[in-house]
Amino acid sequence: MPTDLRLPTHSIVRPDKDRFLNEDNPFEAMMSRFDRAAELLDLEPGLYKILRHPEKQLTVSMPVQMDNGEVEVFTGFRVLYNTSRGPAKGGIRFDLQVSLEEVTALAAWMTWKCAVVNLPFGGAKGGVICDPLTMSVGELERLTRRYTANIIKTLGPDSDVPAPDVNTNERVMAWVMDTYSMHVGHTVTGVVTGKPVEMGGSLGRREATGRGVMLVTKEALAHLGMPVAGTTVAVQGFGNVGSVAASLLAREGCRIVAIGDRSGSYHNEHGIDVEAAVAHVRRHRSLDGFEGAETISSEELLTADVDVLVPAALENVITTKNAAKIRARIIAEGANGPTTAAADSLLDDKGIFVVPDILANAGGVTVSYFEWVQDRAGYFWPEDVVNDRLREIMTRSFADVLDLSRERKVNMRTAAYMLAISRVASVHRLRGIYA
Ligand code: NAD
């Protein structure tokens, strides 16, 4: 009888489970879905162990001379979770909540996200424990440069390519790129993505995540036989992802009936003038005081009577407490981790079609990939080429996940994880284990 290499179900319990806080933790939610997909894939125990461990975790200390003359020492991390499919890709965040566990989980998340849209990248994440809001530009620049120098051995266009994340931006990426280039002795634009366009950034990057959300929403509508024109939409979060998704969906003919941000939520049955809302946020930095809609609570926004709900703000907003009240037919997850794992089955019971975060918001990393390709080729694409290629990848990935979900009779989230894990696992099988 051949040896049964499948993993016994009882052993799919992570030894480090307790370290991942509680069930509402988005990283816990992600890893529990990983376990479910691994089980359905009958993943060999050896591969399961490999994919449950980060490849490399760096912890670094950065002494920084502060503006008052004193020296502070900051702690930072860079985790390369899996690089079997290509260079590691993942953002750098500056935040007081950063921890090695969080960075590791986010790096795993990036591994699955890159694999689900079939980019030739692995997954990584970086973070520095600091409060950037209390630091001067000079202090932030010195911290960024010293952090870059401390992780320089992992960085490189062929090995590890950071991008902006929470509290980092184009300017921080420019410092990372400059520091790296100074160390290697020549300009290397392809070492980071999310750079300013004039120094190797890509056209279309800013809108890419919201554009991806719009594209998968249209695919979901087509799959369910629902017309795009007149589709009603509620969008939570009106920042980079939410405002772009809302404007592009409105341009496609959808009626955006509810939007919301940190300042509040707004509803207009006849359709919100999204461009006016964008202009309001540009002037006032939030939707506070926006006219042309009534104020509602954020819970009312999430449970509004709409065809499509786009959570594009925070994690853990769709939970066991409100999932049964959600009336949308489609949820397109613009944010990372907006739905808790426990809420998944409630949404399934209601027949809600969920386009999961690792697919729905992968437009951003896809155009980061385009930026890296353009930097390496030294040849830059017009915006319509970027947008066309993004559409190609998002629609193909949606179809790949949908096909698997039908074949295996699982929801789109489980199918997305299964597809991602099977792609990473298959490369491990082909490459074998280096002795
Ligand atoms: P952003 O900072 O530009 O916007 C966040 C928005 O959420 C703001 O409008 C803010 O007011 C709103 N918000 C914050 N707290 C809220 C609350 N309690 N209730 C309602 N709204 C609230 O951020 P972003 O870049 O648009 O990212 C949004 C989400 O998308 C995050 O989960 C992020 O990780 C994810 N994401 C972003 C990208 C990207 O390319 N920007 C890519 C993938 C995933």
Residues whose N, C-alpha, C, O or C-beta is under 5 A from the ligand:
A	BS01	NAD	T209 G237 F238 G239 N240 V241 G242 G260 D261 R262 A312 A313 L314 G334 A335 N336 N361 G364
